[in-house]
């Protein structure tokens, strides 16, 4: 159908395109395209970002400056609604800043503290146990002792509830010897 009015033609094309994109066939076609062209799309987006990087930064800064109080309030509410996720994000940010990994071996529990067995692996152990031996991952001072105590405690936990699936006694023997 030909339109004399170009604005009406644009509007009609927009409606048809929107209708197609919401149809089952349209969704499948789009999904297939994204799956088969994933790397090309990433590269295109990367180039586009580099081209408009400064402009985007100005836009984001402008939005932040005009909505500062609203954004602070939203962040405060999110922290209240998602305390566990907030704690995990803060921990990870701290670990990354210190150059440590975030490979969690067990789950956080009330009264626990994160202990890095090595530069990558993290175990949650009771705070009292974690503070019982002075240790320093950078110099290695006290690491064998605190790891032995931690693995002994973790092994007892595994025996009690079976939740930790690892071969802790061998690890303890390796740490002590």
N, C-alpha and C positions, 0 to 999 in steps of 0.2 A: 504494500500500500504506500503510495507516494503522498507526501504532505507538502503543501505549499509553504506552510509555516515551519521553519527549521526548529523552533523551540518545541513545537508539538511533536515533531519527529524524535527529538532527543528524549522528551518525556516518555514517549511510547517505547523507545528502545530501552530506557532505564527500567520501566515497569516489566517489560518482557525478560530482560536480563535478571532482574530480581526474582521474578517468578521461576525462571529456570534454575537459578542458584539454590532456591529453596525446595525444588523438586528432588525426588529420590535419585533420578538419573543424573541431574546436575551435581548433586552432592557426591555421587560415586565418581563422576568424571573429574571433578575438582580434586578429590582425595587421591585418585589414581595419578593425576598430573603431579601433585605435590610429592607423592611417594617416588615417582620415577625421575623427578627433577630436583630432588632435595639439595644436592650440592650446588647446582646452578642457582637455585633460589637463595641459598645462604651467601654465595659469592656476590650475587646481585645486591642483596640487602647490606652486605659488608661495604661494598663500594658506595652504595647510596648513603650509608651512615657517614662514611669518610667525607663524602661530598658536602653533606649538610651538617657536619658535626658542630661547628661553631653556632650555626643558626639554631640547632636543637638545644644546645647548652643555654643560649640566651632565652629561648622559649621556656625551658624548664626552670631557669632561675627566675624569670619573670612571674611564672605561675606560683613558684614557691614564695616569692616576695609578697605577692598579693593574697595568698591563701595560707600564710604561715601559721596563724592561730588555729585554723580549721585542720591543717595537716598535723599539728602537734596534738590536738585533741583526738584525732583519728588514731594516731600512733599510740597514745595513752590508753585508749579504749581497747585497741588490738592487743596490747601487752596484757591488759587485765583479762581479756577473753581467752588468750592463748599463752598462759604462763610457761608451759613446758617448751613450746616452740621458741619462745623468746629466750629462755635459758639456754637452749641448744644453740641458737644463733650467736648469743654472746660468747659461749664457750668456744665455738668454732672460730669466731673472729679472733679471739684471744690466742688460740692454738696456731692459727695461720700467721698471726703477727709474730709469734715466737718461732715459727718455722717448724711446727710439729704437725703431725698428721691427725686425721679425725676418724680413723677406722675403729668404730665402737664395737667392742666384743660382747658387751652385755648392756642391759638397760639401766637407766638411772633409777634410783629409788630414794625415798625420803631418808635424809641423814647420810647420803653418800657423797663422795667426791671423785672426780675423774683422776685417774692415775695413768700416766704414760709408761707402759712396760718398756717401750723402745720409742723411737722417734715417730712411729706411725700408729701403733696400737694402743687403744685406751680401754681401761677397765674401770668400772665404777665399784669402789670399795668403801667401807665405812670410814667416815672422817677420822675417827679416833685411830683406826689402823693406819690410815694414810699419814697421819702426823706422828705416829709412834717411832718412826725411824727417820732421821734427817737424811735426805737424799737429793741428788742433783743429777738430772739426766745429762747435762752438758759435760760434767767432769766424770760421771760414773760413780761418784761417791755415794755409798749407801744403797745403790740400786739393787745389788744382789740380795741384800737383806730384806729390803722392803718388797721386792718382787717375790721372794720366797714366802714371806708372811702373807702377801696378797694372794698368791696361788694356793697356799694352804687354806686360807679362808674361802676362796672360790671353790676349791675342791670339796670342802665341807658343804658348801651351798649346793653344789652339783649332786652330792650324795643325798642331800635332804629333799630336793625337789626335782632334780633331773633337768633343770632348765638350761644349764650351760653344757653345750656339746663340744667338748674339747678334751685333749689328753693332758690334763694338768700335771699329774705326777711326773711325767717325763720332762715337762718344762721346768718344774721345780728342781729336779735333779740336775738339769743342764745349767740352771742359774747358780746353784750352790757349788757345783764342781768347777 
